[in-house]
């Protein structure tokens, strides 16, 4: 796996080599992890709600293996200042996203411009990387089949902003911190 190196100094001014995973590194990680059939098969699946297991991601990133029962989704959200990647390991997921960046702070309600919506179908083996403040929702639209996906974020998620959407109106509903979901 390739990572983008950076150098920092410790208190005694001796350089310490650290690595910062890029979006490409995270996508490579989720692709390799999703190919681990034993790991994917080990995830307990619940017919009522999503299940997840935290994984060790590359370079200090946060990673998750997530099971999606039929008809479940995340709702609209972002990952704050983290970059990320996710890939469908089994089943199929749909991602709805915005092609424009929203302001990160100082608003409660926005009217979105026409034409900024994007839809992706992500069958098993397909995924994507994304940058900071990427707003999207992920759905398992199947009525019968679970989906399983692998996700990775760097830096580890500082917060998730959750939104509601009616037509072109987007509202900030909640800000979650790591202690809310771990």
BAFI-89569 format. One record per residue: residue in one letter; y negated, x, z negated of N, C-alpha, C, CB in turn. Coordinates in nm, 4 decimals, decimal comma, padded with zeros to 6 digits. Atoms other than C-alpha are relative to their C-alpha. Glycine has a CB too. Example, Ala and Ser with C-alpha at 12.3 -4.5 7.8 and 13.67 -1.06 7.14 Angstrom:
[rec "a" [00,1190 00,0890 00,0000] [00,4500 01,2300 -00,7800] [-00,1200 00,0900 00,0000] [-00,0027 -00,0992 -00,1246]]
[rec "s" [00,1190 -00,0820 00,0060] [00,1060 01,3670 -00,7140] [-00,1090 -00,0770 -00,0730] [-00,0462 00,0414 00,1415]]
This chain:
[rec "x" [00,1160 00,0854 00,0000] [00,0000 00,0000 00,0000] [-00,1224 00,0901 00,0000] [00,0003 -00,0972 -00,1218]]
[rec "x" [00,1234 -00,0771 00,0012] [-00,3439 00,1352 00,0798] [-00,1022 -00,0704 -00,0877] [-00,0548 00,0195 00,1434]]
[rec "x" [00,1075 00,0541 00,0819] [-00,6300 00,0896 -00,1596] [-00,1238 00,0835 00,0245] [00,0380 -00,0015 -00,1511]]
[rec "x" [00,1256 -00,0715 -00,0158] [-00,9950 00,1869 -00,1423] [-00,0278 00,0764 -00,1278] [-00,1167 -00,0968 00,0337]]
[rec "x" [00,0212 -00,0769 00,1217] [-01,0474 00,4752 -00,3846] [-00,1463 00,0026 -00,0414] [00,0505 00,1407 00,0185]]
[rec "x" [00,1331 -00,0255 00,0521] [-01,3489 00,5185 -00,6059] [00,0168 00,0996 -00,1139] [-00,0713 -00,1329 -00,0479]]
[rec "x" [-00,0067 -00,0984 00,1068] [-01,4311 00,7840 -00,8623] [-00,1011 -00,0365 -00,1058] [-00,0250 00,1426 00,0532]]
[rec "x" [00,0923 00,0218 00,1102] [-01,5826 00,7326 -01,2053] [00,0170 00,1150 -00,0977] [00,0247 -00,1380 -00,0695]]
[rec "x" [-00,0078 -00,1100 00,0964] [-01,6564 00,9777 -01,4840] [00,0293 -00,0551 -00,1381] [-00,1309 00,0820 -00,0013]]
[rec "x" [-00,0265 00,0370 00,1390] [-01,5170 00,9579 -01,8358] [-00,1100 00,0606 -00,0868] [00,1422 00,0486 -00,0463]]
[rec "x" [00,1021 -00,0502 00,0924] [-01,7219 01,0466 -02,1448] [-00,0128 00,1517 00,0067] [00,0326 -00,0427 -00,1426]]
[rec "x" [00,0102 -00,1454 -00,0073] [-01,6358 01,4143 -02,0996] [-00,0349 00,0483 00,1406] [00,1302 00,0633 -00,0452]]
[rec "x" [00,0433 -00,0242 -00,1379] [-01,7576 01,3980 -01,7346] [00,1106 00,0503 00,0919] [-00,1120 00,0986 00,0004]]
[rec "x" [-00,1117 -00,0312 -00,0873] [-01,4098 01,4677 -01,5969] [00,0208 -00,1185 00,0929] [00,1294 00,0318 -00,0816]]
[rec "x" [-00,0197 00,1138 -00,0909] [-01,3680 01,2557 -01,2790] [00,1364 -00,0656 -00,0216] [-00,0134 00,0455 00,1462]]
[rec "x" [-00,1227 00,0796 00,0101] [-01,1094 00,9784 -01,3115] [00,0111 -00,0792 00,1290] [-00,0007 -00,0953 -00,1270]]
[rec "x" [-00,0195 00,0709 -00,1262] [-00,9649 00,8361 -00,9923] [00,0480 -00,1415 -00,0301] [00,1017 00,0750 00,0915]]
[rec "x" [-00,0405 00,1389 00,0147] [-00,9489 00,4562 -00,9870] [00,0118 -00,0611 00,1386] [-00,1009 -00,0795 -00,0882]]
[rec "x" [-00,0140 00,0660 -00,1287] [-00,8547 00,2187 -00,7089] [-00,0498 -00,1426 -00,0114] [00,1462 00,0031 00,0484]]
[rec "x" [00,0480 00,1370 -00,0080] [-01,0166 -00,1055 -00,6073] [00,0695 -00,0643 00,1190] [-00,1568 -00,0065 00,0138]]
[rec "x" [-00,0694 00,0616 -00,1132] [-00,7931 -00,3301 -00,3978] [-00,0973 -00,0776 00,0889] [00,1114 -00,0932 -00,0500]]
[rec "x" [00,0793 00,0728 -00,0988] [-00,9504 -00,4682 -00,0806] [00,0676 -00,1342 00,0306] [-00,0172 00,0843 00,1303]]
[rec "x" [-00,0610 00,1253 -00,0447] [-00,8884 -00,8109 00,0714] [00,1295 00,0284 00,0758] [-00,0982 -00,0798 00,0892]]
[rec "x" [-00,1207 -00,0362 -00,0758] [-00,6383 -00,6423 00,3062] [00,1126 00,0428 -00,0936] [-00,0309 00,1131 00,1000]]
[rec "x" [-00,1013 -00,0394 00,0981] [-00,4575 -00,4847 00,0076] [00,0608 -00,1223 -00,0675] [-00,0609 00,0936 -00,1054]]
[rec "x" [-00,0482 00,1217 00,0666] [-00,4345 -00,8238 -00,1629] [00,0878 -00,0820 00,0940] [-00,1185 -00,0853 -00,0494]]
[rec "x" [-00,0811 00,0738 -00,0975] [-00,3048 -00,9897 00,1552] [00,1347 00,0688 00,0200] [-00,0745 -00,0120 00,1349]]
[rec "x" [-00,1263 -00,0732 -00,0121] [-00,0441 -00,7146 00,1928] [00,0888 -00,0262 -00,1221] [-00,0266 00,1518 00,0156]]
[rec "x" [-00,0756 00,0272 00,1227] [00,0605 -00,7678 -00,1715] [00,0621 -00,1400 00,0024] [-00,0912 00,0147 -00,1228]]
[rec "x" [-00,0561 00,1360 00,0020] [00,1003 -01,1469 -00,1374] [00,1078 -00,0153 00,1073] [-00,1116 -00,1053 00,0213]]
[rec "x" [-00,1015 00,0059 -00,1064] [00,2923 -01,1006 00,1892] [00,1309 00,0617 -00,0484] [-00,0497 00,0731 00,1276]]
[rec "x" [-00,1205 -00,0659 00,0495] [00,5380 -00,8538 00,0305] [00,0640 -00,0790 -00,1142] [-00,0328 00,1419 -00,0464]]
[rec "x" [-00,0527 00,0761 00,1133] [00,5717 -01,0635 -00,2858] [00,0680 -00,1279 00,0475] [-00,1122 -00,0337 -00,0991]]
[rec "x" [-00,0589 00,1240 -00,0527] [00,6382 -01,3832 -00,0882] [00,1336 00,0254 00,0695] [-00,0967 -00,0670 00,0976]]
[rec "x" [-00,1266 -00,0340 -00,0662] [00,9200 -01,2016 00,0936] [00,1122 00,0281 -00,1001] [-00,0194 00,1212 00,0902]]
[rec "x" [-00,0999 -00,0242 00,1049] [01,0989 -01,1445 -00,2405] [00,0688 -00,1333 -00,0317] [-00,0664 00,0622 -00,1297]]
[rec "x" [-00,0655 00,1306 00,0105] [01,3401 -01,4375 -00,2111] [00,0539 -00,0275 -00,1405] [00,1134 -00,0091 00,1006]]
[rec "x" [-00,0494 00,0187 00,1362] [01,4851 -01,3790 -00,5578] [-00,1139 -00,0448 -00,0929] [00,0642 00,1308 -00,0525]]
[rec "x" [00,1152 00,0385 00,0814] [01,1405 -01,4003 -00,7194] [-00,0430 -00,1440 00,0327] [-00,1179 00,0983 00,0230]]
[rec "x" [00,0433 00,1347 -00,0414] [01,0452 -01,7111 -00,5186] [00,0968 -00,1047 -00,0544] [-00,0090 -00,0102 00,1554]]
[rec "x" [-00,1013 00,0948 00,0486] [01,3736 -01,8831 -00,6126] [-00,0017 -00,0135 -00,1521] [00,1386 00,0436 00,0457]]
[rec "x" [00,0000 00,0039 00,1467] [01,3153 -01,8027 -00,9826] [-00,1095 -00,0908 -00,0576] [-00,0171 00,1406 -00,0547]]
[rec "x" [00,1091 00,0833 00,0518] [01,0005 -02,0184 -01,0106] [00,0515 -00,1397 -00,0342] [-00,1154 -00,0091 00,1029]]
[rec "x" [-00,0415 00,1367 00,0334] [01,0778 -02,3384 -01,2037] [-00,0946 -00,0994 00,0678] [00,0014 -00,0220 -00,1551]]
[rec "x" [00,0796 00,1008 -00,0695] [00,9598 -02,6395 -01,0034] [00,0035 -00,1304 -00,0781] [00,0515 -00,0215 00,1443]]
[rec "x" [00,0157 00,1257 00,0734] [00,8327 -02,9557 -01,1717] [-00,0366 -00,1084 00,1009] [-00,1094 00,0120 -00,1132]]
[rec "x" [00,0330 00,1054 -00,0964] [00,8327 -03,2825 -00,9726] [-00,1347 -00,0658 -00,0272] [00,1076 -00,1052 -00,0007]]
[rec "x" [00,1238 00,0689 00,0382] [00,5182 -03,3995 -01,1572] [-00,1272 00,0823 00,0187] [00,0093 -00,0418 -00,1422]]
[rec "x" [00,1215 -00,0811 -00,0039] [00,2775 -03,1061 -01,1548] [00,0277 00,1419 00,0440] [-00,0664 00,0011 -00,1352]]
[rec "x" [-00,0145 -00,1383 -00,0437] [00,2114 -02,7548 -01,0379] [00,0543 00,0861 -00,1140] [-00,1349 00,0553 00,0500]]
[rec "x" [-00,0505 -00,0994 00,0944] [00,3914 -02,4674 -01,2077] [-00,0489 00,1361 00,0466] [00,1570 -00,0039 -00,0103]]
[rec "x" [00,0465 -00,1318 -00,0396] [00,2844 -02,1050 -01,2160] [00,0519 00,1050 -00,0950] [-00,1517 00,0043 00,0056]]
[rec "x" [-00,0387 -00,1174 00,0763] [00,3838 -01,7614 -01,3336] [-00,0983 00,1095 00,0386] [00,1501 00,0425 00,0278]]
[rec "x" [00,0918 -00,1099 -00,0268] [00,1399 -01,4737 -01,3694] [00,0799 00,1228 00,0411] [-00,0883 00,0304 -00,1239]]
[rec "x" [-00,0637 -00,1214 -00,0504] [00,2329 -01,1569 -01,1777] [-00,0930 00,1192 -00,0188] [00,0381 -00,0158 00,1487]]
[rec "x" [00,0798 -00,1233 00,0036] [00,1148 -00,7964 -01,1925] [-00,0451 00,0302 00,1423] [00,0819 00,1209 -00,0606]]
[rec "x" [00,0539 -00,0259 -00,1325] [-00,1145 -00,7460 -00,8941] [-00,0381 00,1461 00,0170] [-00,1202 -00,0883 00,0260]]
[rec "x" [00,0341 -00,1407 -00,0258] [-00,2190 -00,4191 -00,7303] [-00,1372 00,0370 -00,0556] [00,0037 00,0283 00,1499]]
[rec "x" [00,1289 -00,0532 00,0413] [-00,4972 -00,2066 -00,8774] [-00,0729 -00,0805 -00,1054] [-00,0859 00,0122 00,1166]]
[rec "x" [00,0641 00,0792 00,1049] [-00,5589 -00,4310 -01,1778] [-00,0391 -00,1400 00,0426] [-00,1204 00,0704 -00,0483]]
[rec "x" [00,0311 00,1363 -00,0455] [-00,5814 -00,7511 -00,9754] [00,0834 -00,1030 -00,0762] [00,0252 -00,0134 00,1520]]
[rec "x" [-00,0699 00,1138 00,0608] [-00,4723 -01,0895 -01,1066] [00,0813 -00,0672 00,1092] [-00,1005 -00,1016 -00,0671]]
[rec "x" [-00,0853 00,0625 -00,1016] [-00,1806 -01,2514 -00,9243] [00,0807 -00,1134 -00,0624] [00,0947 00,1046 00,0645]]
[rec "x" [-00,0720 00,1188 00,0455] [00,0051 -01,5809 -00,9493] [00,1017 -00,0436 00,1043] [-00,0980 -00,1148 -00,0301]]
[rec "x" [-00,0995 00,0701 -00,0804] [00,3209 -01,7415 -00,8125] [-00,0147 -00,1467 -00,0388] [00,1492 00,0552 -00,0244]]
[rec "x" [00,0317 00,1406 00,0296] [00,2491 -02,1158 -00,7826] [00,0938 -00,0935 00,0758] [-00,1470 -00,0315 00,0364]]
[rec "x" [-00,0814 00,1051 -00,0601] [00,4783 -02,4146 -00,7183] [-00,0820 -00,1272 00,0125] [00,1275 -00,0256 -00,0832]]
[rec "x" [00,0785 00,1193 -00,0333] [00,3265 -02,7239 -00,5568] [00,0929 -00,1172 00,0292] [-00,0924 00,0270 00,1212]]
[rec "x" [-00,0787 00,1188 -00,0332] [00,5078 -03,0584 -00,5840] [-00,0626 -00,0740 00,1185] [00,0110 -00,0938 -00,1225]]
[rec "x" [00,0555 00,0791 -00,1095] [00,4672 -03,2968 -00,2909] [-00,1256 -00,0757 -00,0455] [00,1056 -00,0988 00,0533]]
[rec "x" [00,1214 00,0775 00,0246] [00,1195 -03,4489 -00,2755] [-00,0987 00,0595 -00,0987] [00,0374 -00,1320 -00,0473]]
[rec "x" [00,0925 -00,0595 00,0969] [-00,0551 -03,2031 -00,5100] [-00,1018 00,0909 00,0677] [00,0773 00,0787 -00,1054]]
[rec "x" [00,1030 -00,0888 -00,0522] [-00,3671 -02,9945 -00,4621] [-00,0890 00,0507 -00,1114] [-00,0835 -00,0709 00,1056]]
[rec "x" [00,0871 -00,0642 00,0979] [-00,6345 -02,7916 -00,6350] [-00,1316 -00,0739 -00,0219] [-00,0287 00,1404 00,0429]]
[rec "x" [00,1376 00,0474 00,0010] [-00,9475 -02,9915 -00,5623] [-00,0902 00,1135 00,0479] [-00,0420 -00,0494 -00,1424]]
[rec "x" [00,0948 -00,1000 -00,0486] [-01,2568 -02,8102 -00,4359] [-00,0364 00,0956 -00,1124] [-00,1267 -00,0672 00,0568]]
[rec "x" [00,0321 -00,1013 00,0997] [-01,3250 -02,4820 -00,6190] [-00,0353 00,1311 00,0688] [00,1177 00,0201 -00,0976]]
[rec "x" [00,0169 -00,1371 -00,0473] [-01,4284 -02,1192 -00,5810] [00,0547 00,0947 -00,1058] [-00,1499 00,0313 00,0310]]
[rec "x" [-00,0529 -00,1020 00,0912] [-01,3233 -01,7941 -00,7474] [-00,1101 00,0956 -00,0438] [00,1143 00,0782 00,0669]]
[rec "x" [00,1163 -00,0770 00,0446] [-01,6721 -01,6709 -00,8392] [-00,0100 00,1310 00,0780] [00,0085 00,0284 -00,1519]]
[rec "x" [00,0252 -00,1294 -00,0643] [-01,7214 -01,3005 -00,7668] [00,1268 00,0710 00,0472] [-00,0739 00,0895 -00,0949]]
[rec "x" [-00,1257 -00,0644 -00,0403] [-01,3547 -01,2275 -00,6924] [00,0271 -00,0191 00,1489] [00,1169 -00,0559 -00,0817]]
[rec "x" [-00,0579 00,0146 -00,1329] [-01,2102 -01,1595 -00,3490] [00,1456 -00,0368 -00,0213] [-00,0155 00,1316 00,0870]]
[rec "x" [-00,1374 00,0412 00,0215] [-00,8627 -01,2911 -00,2901] [00,0796 -00,0142 00,1281] [00,0025 -00,1283 -00,0738]]
[rec "x" [-00,0912 00,0278 -00,1102] [-00,5663 -01,3677 -00,0723] [00,1094 -00,0911 -00,0528] [00,0598 00,1318 00,0606]]
[rec "x" [-00,1176 00,0785 00,0360] [-00,2863 -01,6206 -00,0733] [00,0853 -00,0215 00,1223] [-00,0398 -00,1347 -00,0623]]
[rec "x" [-00,0964 00,0158 -00,1078] [00,0234 -01,6835 00,1330] [00,1050 -00,1010 -00,0427] [00,0654 00,1355 00,0373]]
[rec "x" [-00,1043 00,0987 00,0274] [00,2726 -01,9678 00,1543] [00,1356 00,0682 00,0129] [-00,0105 -00,1224 00,0970]]
[rec "x" [-00,1336 -00,0604 00,0001] [00,6213 -01,8455 00,0604] [00,1045 -00,0992 00,0494] [00,0367 00,0493 -00,1407]]
[rec "x" [-00,0912 00,1035 -00,0495] [00,7997 -02,1769 00,1256] [-00,0765 -00,1311 00,0094] [00,1254 -00,0150 -00,0928]]
[rec "x" [00,0711 00,1250 -00,0237] [00,6996 -02,5202 00,2477] [-00,1217 00,0243 00,0876] [-00,0418 -00,0647 -00,1326]]
[rec "x" [00,1243 -00,0152 -00,0759] [00,3532 -02,5681 00,3992] [-00,1170 -00,0453 -00,0859] [00,0050 -00,0809 00,1326]]
[rec "x" [00,1235 00,0370 00,0678] [00,0056 -02,5745 00,2510] [-00,1094 -00,0202 00,1032] [-00,0413 00,1074 -00,1033]]
[rec "x" [00,1187 00,0193 -00,0830] [-00,3228 -02,6902 00,3985] [-00,1191 00,0484 -00,0812] [-00,0174 -00,1509 00,0441]]
[rec "x" [00,1236 -00,0434 00,0645] [-00,6537 -02,5245 00,3172] [-00,1184 -00,0611 00,0731] [-00,0107 00,1548 -00,0021]]
[rec "x" [00,1297 00,0443 -00,0498] [-00,9855 -02,6998 00,3649] [-00,1029 00,0940 -00,0611] [-00,0295 -00,1519 -00,0362]]
[rec "x" [00,0995 -00,0931 00,0523] [-01,2780 -02,4596 00,3327] [-00,1340 -00,0236 00,0684] [00,0458 00,1461 00,0196]]
[rec "x" [00,1340 00,0062 -00,0563] [-01,6470 -02,4261 00,4015] [-00,0296 00,1321 00,0696] [-00,1060 -00,0302 -00,1098]]
[rec "x" [00,0333 -00,1214 -00,0738] [-01,7712 -02,1792 00,6629] [-00,1346 00,0564 -00,0425] [-00,0006 -00,0277 00,1492]]
[rec "x" [00,1288 -00,0476 00,0512] [-02,1069 -02,1441 00,4825] [00,0127 00,0258 -00,1495] [-00,1139 -00,1027 00,0288]]
[rec "x" [00,0006 -00,0279 00,1438] [-02,1677 -01,9920 00,1403] [-00,0932 -00,0959 -00,0711] [-00,0418 00,1454 -00,0277]]
[rec "x" [00,0853 00,0827 00,0851] [-02,3019 -02,2187 -00,1298] [-00,0793 00,0914 -00,0925] [00,0844 -00,1030 -00,0820]]
[rec "x" [00,0687 -00,0781 00,1038] [-02,5660 -02,0944 -00,3711] [00,0913 00,0089 -00,1220] [-00,1385 -00,0645 -00,0383]]
[rec "x" [-00,0931 -00,0174 00,1112] [-02,3833 -01,9555 -00,6734] [-00,0476 -00,0633 -00,1297] [00,0244 00,1453 -00,0225]]
[rec "x" [00,0515 00,0546 00,1253] [-02,6104 -02,0904 -00,9464] [-00,1242 -00,0847 00,0257] [-00,0322 00,1131 -00,0990]]
[rec "x" [00,1262 00,0717 -00,0039] [-02,8972 -02,3272 -01,0174] [00,0022 -00,1332 00,0720] [-00,0999 00,0843 00,0621]]
[rec "x" [-00,0062 00,1302 -00,0658] [-02,7718 -02,6474 -00,8571] [00,1121 -00,0826 -00,0598] [00,0200 00,0159 00,1519]]
[rec "x" [-00,1045 00,0936 00,0422] [-02,5659 -02,9531 -00,9455] [00,0513 -00,0820 00,1175] [-00,0528 -00,0931 -00,1095]]
[rec "x" [-00,0369 00,0814 -00,1155] [-02,5657 -03,1454 -00,6156] [-00,0604 00,0616 00,1260] [-00,0476 -00,1472 -00,0180]]
[rec "x" [00,0459 -00,0509 -00,1296] [-02,5918 -03,0236 -00,2541] [00,0438 -00,0953 00,1106] [00,0549 00,1430 00,0263]]
[rec "x" [-00,0412 00,0707 -00,1211] [-02,5879 -03,2002 00,0793] [00,0412 00,1052 00,1008] [-00,1146 -00,0922 00,0566]]
[rec "x" [-00,0539 -00,0986 -00,0928] [-02,3665 -03,0010 00,3155] [-00,0408 -00,0328 00,1430] [00,1526 00,0067 -00,0115]]
[rec "x" [00,0329 00,0149 -00,1413] [-02,4570 -02,9472 00,6787] [00,1249 -00,0420 00,0770] [-00,0583 00,1317 00,0574]]
[rec "x" [-00,1123 00,0369 -00,0876] [-02,2375 -03,1063 00,9450] [00,0573 00,1259 00,0651] [-00,0454 -00,1024 00,1092]]
[rec "x" [-00,0640 -00,1077 -00,0743] [-01,9862 -02,8725 01,1065] [00,0366 00,1237 -00,0804] [-00,0876 00,0401 00,1088]]
[rec "x" [-00,0363 -00,1195 00,0769] [-01,9223 -02,6346 00,8155] [00,1422 -00,0071 -00,0559] [-00,0983 00,0199 -00,1140]]
[rec "x" [-00,1372 00,0149 00,0498] [-01,5716 -02,7634 00,7432] [00,0990 00,0722 00,0906] [00,0374 -00,1486 -00,0110]]
[rec "x" [-00,1073 -00,0662 -00,0723] [-01,2672 -02,5633 00,8420] [00,1323 -00,0406 -00,0629] [-00,0179 00,1546 -00,0013]]
[rec "x" [-00,1337 00,0371 00,0473] [-00,9004 -02,6619 00,8147] [00,1007 00,0997 00,0536] [00,0375 -00,1445 00,0438]]
[rec "x" [-00,1082 -00,0898 -00,0401] [-00,6016 -02,4279 00,8190] [00,1328 -00,0570 -00,0487] [-00,0224 00,1437 -00,0564]]
[rec "x" [-00,1375 00,0318 00,0387] [-00,2321 -02,5102 00,8168] [00,0696 00,1325 -00,0250] [00,0750 -00,0854 00,1106]]
[rec "x" [-00,0647 -00,1248 00,0385] [-00,0330 -02,2434 00,6380] [00,1473 -00,0243 -00,0300] [-00,0701 00,0623 -00,1218]]
[rec "x" [-00,1444 00,0132 00,0233] [00,3435 -02,2773 00,6889] [00,0530 00,1278 -00,0655] [00,0757 -00,0287 00,1338]]
[rec "x" [-00,0614 -00,1164 00,0651] [00,5835 -02,0336 00,5184] [-00,0255 00,1263 00,0824] [00,1526 -00,0219 -00,0190]]
[rec "x" [00,0284 -00,1272 -00,0656] [00,4858 -01,6743 00,5982] [-00,1436 00,0173 00,0451] [00,0884 00,0155 00,1164]]
[rec "x" [00,1405 -00,0077 -00,0425] [00,1222 -01,7544 00,6761] [-00,0911 -00,0017 -00,1224] [-00,0356 -00,1174 00,0958]]
[rec "x" [00,0952 -00,0055 00,1090] [-00,1702 -01,6740 00,4529] [-00,1337 00,0485 00,0499] [00,0506 00,0896 -00,1116]]
[rec "x" [00,1326 -00,0476 -00,0375] [-00,5242 -01,5476 00,4453] [-00,0655 00,0691 -00,1167] [-00,0873 -00,1147 00,0493]]
[rec "x" [00,0841 -00,0642 00,1005] [-00,7701 -01,3317 00,2595] [-00,1371 -00,0665 00,0063] [-00,0102 00,1557 00,0233]]
[rec "x" [00,1343 00,0584 00,0017] [-01,1182 -01,4448 00,1563] [-00,0913 00,0826 -00,0898] [00,0045 -00,1472 -00,0479]]
[rec "x" [00,1010 -00,0758 00,0733] [-01,4403 -01,3023 00,0175] [-00,0509 -00,0723 -00,1231] [-00,1150 00,0314 00,0899]]
[rec "x" [00,0617 00,0535 00,1208] [-01,6524 -01,3691 -00,2882] [-00,0596 -00,1387 00,0252] [-00,1083 00,0957 -00,0510]]
[rec "x" [00,0604 00,1339 -00,0011] [-01,7644 -01,7253 -00,3652] [00,0523 -00,0901 00,1115] [-00,1491 00,0123 00,0129]]
[rec "x" [-00,0642 00,0834 -00,1029] [-01,5265 -01,8753 -00,1051] [00,0335 -00,1364 -00,0616] [00,1301 00,0696 00,0570]]
[rec "x" [-00,0238 00,1352 00,0507] [-01,5195 -02,2547 -00,1575] [00,1092 -00,0654 00,0844] [-00,1314 -00,0854 00,0025]]
[rec "x" [-00,1100 00,0637 -00,0739] [-01,1959 -02,4327 -00,0683] [00,0789 -00,0928 -00,0914] [00,0938 00,1065 00,0614]]
[rec "x" [-00,1029 00,0742 00,0716] [-00,9222 -02,6720 -00,1672] [00,1309 00,0284 00,0707] [-00,0311 -00,1547 -00,0052]]
[rec "x" [-00,1325 -00,0269 -00,0544] [-00,5499 -02,6140 -00,1186] [00,0879 -00,1194 -00,0347] [00,0602 00,1345 -00,0563]]
[rec "x" [-00,0785 00,1226 00,0148] [-00,3072 -02,9030 -00,0685] [00,1425 00,0173 00,0518] [-00,0679 -00,1149 00,0732]]
[rec "x" [-00,1340 00,0184 -00,0541] [00,0635 -02,9690 -00,0297] [00,0060 -00,1469 00,0425] [00,1147 00,0376 -00,1063]]
[rec "x" [00,0030 00,1378 -00,0493] [00,0514 -03,2775 00,1910] [00,1384 -00,0588 00,0270] [-00,0813 -00,0063 00,1255]]
[rec "x" [-00,1352 00,0513 -00,0199] [00,4286 -03,3091 00,2196] [00,0270 -00,1131 -00,0989] [00,1048 00,1130 -00,0162]]
[rec "x" [-00,0399 00,1089 00,0899] [00,5706 -03,6284 00,0749] [00,1373 00,0259 -00,0625] [00,0016 -00,1334 00,0758]]
[rec "x" [-00,1360 -00,0242 00,0469] [00,9123 -03,4705 00,0113] [00,0284 00,1423 -00,0458] [00,0945 -00,0347 00,1069]]
[rec "x" [-00,0368 -00,1398 00,0215] [00,9042 -03,0911 -00,0081] [-00,1012 00,0740 -00,0879] [00,0134 00,0709 00,1338]]
[rec "x" [00,0831 -00,0932 00,0771] [00,7730 -02,8505 -00,2703] [-00,0489 00,1116 00,0925] [00,0795 00,0593 -00,1213]]
[rec "x" [00,0469 -00,1233 -00,0627] [00,5652 -02,5569 -00,1501] [-00,0134 00,1034 -00,1111] [-00,1369 -00,0212 00,0771]]
[rec "x" [00,0194 -00,1101 00,0944] [00,5460 -02,2176 -00,3190] [-00,0920 00,1010 00,0673] [00,1374 00,0660 -00,0423]]
[rec "x" [00,0943 -00,0973 -00,0549] [00,2647 -01,9671 -00,2737] [-00,0234 00,1133 -00,0981] [-00,1328 -00,0675 00,0353]]
[rec "x" [00,0366 -00,1174 00,0792] [00,1529 -01,6258 -00,3972] [-00,1497 00,0222 00,0197] [00,0839 00,1280 00,0419]]
[rec "x" [00,1455 -00,0181 -00,0021] [-00,2147 -01,5613 -00,4867] [-00,0353 00,1290 -00,0730] [-00,0729 -00,1217 -00,0648]]
[rec "x" [00,0487 -00,1198 00,0691] [-00,4032 -01,2432 -00,5834] [-00,1523 00,0042 00,0083] [00,0622 00,1297 00,0614]]
[rec "x" [00,1464 -00,0028 00,0098] [-00,7666 -01,1910 -00,6930] [-00,0454 00,1307 -00,0647] [-00,0522 -00,1216 -00,0813]]
[rec "x" [00,0616 -00,1168 00,0615] [-00,9821 -00,8891 -00,7654] [-00,1513 -00,0118 00,0102] [00,0495 00,1305 00,0667]]
[rec "x" [-00,0538 -00,0267 00,1321] [-01,1508 -00,8504 -00,9968] [00,0692 -00,1243 -00,0556] [-00,1111 00,0465 -00,0947]]
[rec "x" [-00,0620 00,1181 00,0594] [-00,9410 -01,0777 -01,2208] [-00,1044 -00,1097 -00,0200] [00,0675 00,0356 -00,1343]]
[rec "x" [00,0933 00,1129 -00,0029] [-01,0972 -01,4224 -01,2165] [-00,0887 -00,0085 -00,1245] [00,0770 -00,1287 00,0153]]
[rec "x" [00,0909 00,0139 00,1130] [-01,4096 -01,4311 -01,4354] [-00,0264 -00,1466 -00,0327] [-00,1313 00,0714 00,0289]]
[rec "x" [00,0180 00,1449 00,0165] [-01,4439 -01,8062 -01,3821] [00,0368 -00,0681 00,1314] [-00,1476 -00,0352 -00,0423]]
[rec "x" [-00,0215 00,0850 -00,1173] [-01,3632 -02,0894 -01,1431] [-00,0994 -00,1141 -00,0117] [00,1497 -00,0532 00,0093]]
[rec "x" [00,0899 00,1157 -00,0038] [-01,6274 -02,3414 -01,0456] [00,0730 -00,1108 00,0752] [-00,1389 00,0351 00,0688]]
[rec "x" [-00,0666 00,1157 -00,0612] [-01,4819 -02,6860 -00,9708] [-00,1055 -00,0978 00,0498] [00,0963 -00,0698 -00,1012]]
[rec "x" [00,0943 00,0892 -00,0665] [-01,6544 -02,9295 -00,7370] [00,0659 -00,1327 00,0322] [-00,0546 00,0643 00,1275]]
[rec "x" [-00,0470 00,1255 -00,0583] [-01,6231 -03,2915 -00,6338] [-00,0734 -00,0140 00,1325] [-00,0258 -00,1249 -00,0959]]
[rec "x" [00,0616 00,0171 -00,1315] [-01,6973 -03,3958 -00,2790] [00,0184 -00,1421 00,0470] [00,0593 00,0979 00,1020]]
[rec "x" [-00,0012 00,1314 -00,0645] [-01,7882 -03,7290 -00,1250] [-00,0784 00,0150 00,1294] [-00,0616 -00,1130 -00,0932]]
[rec "x" [00,0670 -00,0211 -00,1284] [-01,8621 -03,6991 00,2455] [-00,0610 00,1393 00,0034] [-00,1089 -00,1076 00,0242]]
[rec "x" [00,0694 -00,1283 -00,0077] [-02,1240 -03,4261 00,2818] [-00,0664 00,0390 -00,1319] [-00,1039 -00,0046 00,1096]]
[rec "x" [00,0602 -00,0295 00,1302] [-02,2261 -03,4344 -00,0866] [00,1004 00,0759 -00,0876] [-00,0460 -00,1312 -00,0705]]
[rec "x" [-00,0816 -00,0847 00,0867] [-02,0839 -03,1541 -00,3043] [-00,0700 00,0073 -00,1352] [00,0211 00,1440 00,0620]]
[rec "x" [00,0535 -00,0055 00,1367] [-02,1280 -03,1646 -00,6819] [00,0767 00,1011 -00,0832] [00,0060 -00,1388 -00,0667]]
[rec "x" [-00,0612 -00,0905 00,0956] [-02,0633 -02,8922 -00,9353] [00,0412 -00,0835 -00,1205] [-00,0975 00,1166 -00,0407]]
[rec "x" [-00,0505 00,0840 00,1083] [-01,8430 -03,0608 -01,1978] [00,0329 00,0778 -00,1270] [00,1222 -00,0730 00,0461]]
[rec "x" [-00,0502 -00,0716 00,1163] [-01,7074 -02,7896 -01,4243] [00,0077 00,1485 00,0317] [00,1383 -00,0542 -00,0429]]
[rec "x" [-00,0222 -00,1444 -00,0109] [-01,6994 -02,4151 -01,4831] [00,1083 00,0360 -00,1006] [-00,1328 00,0825 -00,0258]]
[rec "x" [-00,1117 -00,0379 00,0864] [-01,3693 -02,2846 -01,6198] [-00,0001 00,1511 -00,0180] [00,1356 -00,0485 00,0590]]
[rec "x" [-00,0138 -00,1416 00,0327] [-01,3120 -01,9478 -01,7864] [00,1492 00,0306 -00,0158] [-00,0800 00,0367 -00,1306]]
[rec "x" [-00,1437 -00,0347 00,0075] [-00,9818 -01,7555 -01,8080] [00,0733 -00,0655 -00,1169] [00,0155 00,1497 -00,0108]]
[rec "x" [-00,0681 00,0615 00,1143] [-00,9041 -01,8961 -02,1530] [00,0353 -00,1473 00,0251] [-00,0876 00,0113 -00,1243]]
[rec "x" [-00,0280 00,1400 -00,0325] [-00,9018 -02,2449 -01,9946] [00,1314 -00,0175 00,0765] [-00,1143 -00,0578 00,0815]]
[rec "x" [-00,1203 00,0163 -00,0823] [-00,6007 -02,1749 -01,7700] [00,1117 00,0971 -00,0335] [-00,0355 00,0153 00,1436]]
[rec "x" [-00,1076 -00,0958 00,0309] [-00,3982 -01,8969 -01,9327] [00,0776 -00,0414 -00,1209] [-00,0558 00,1385 -00,0214]]
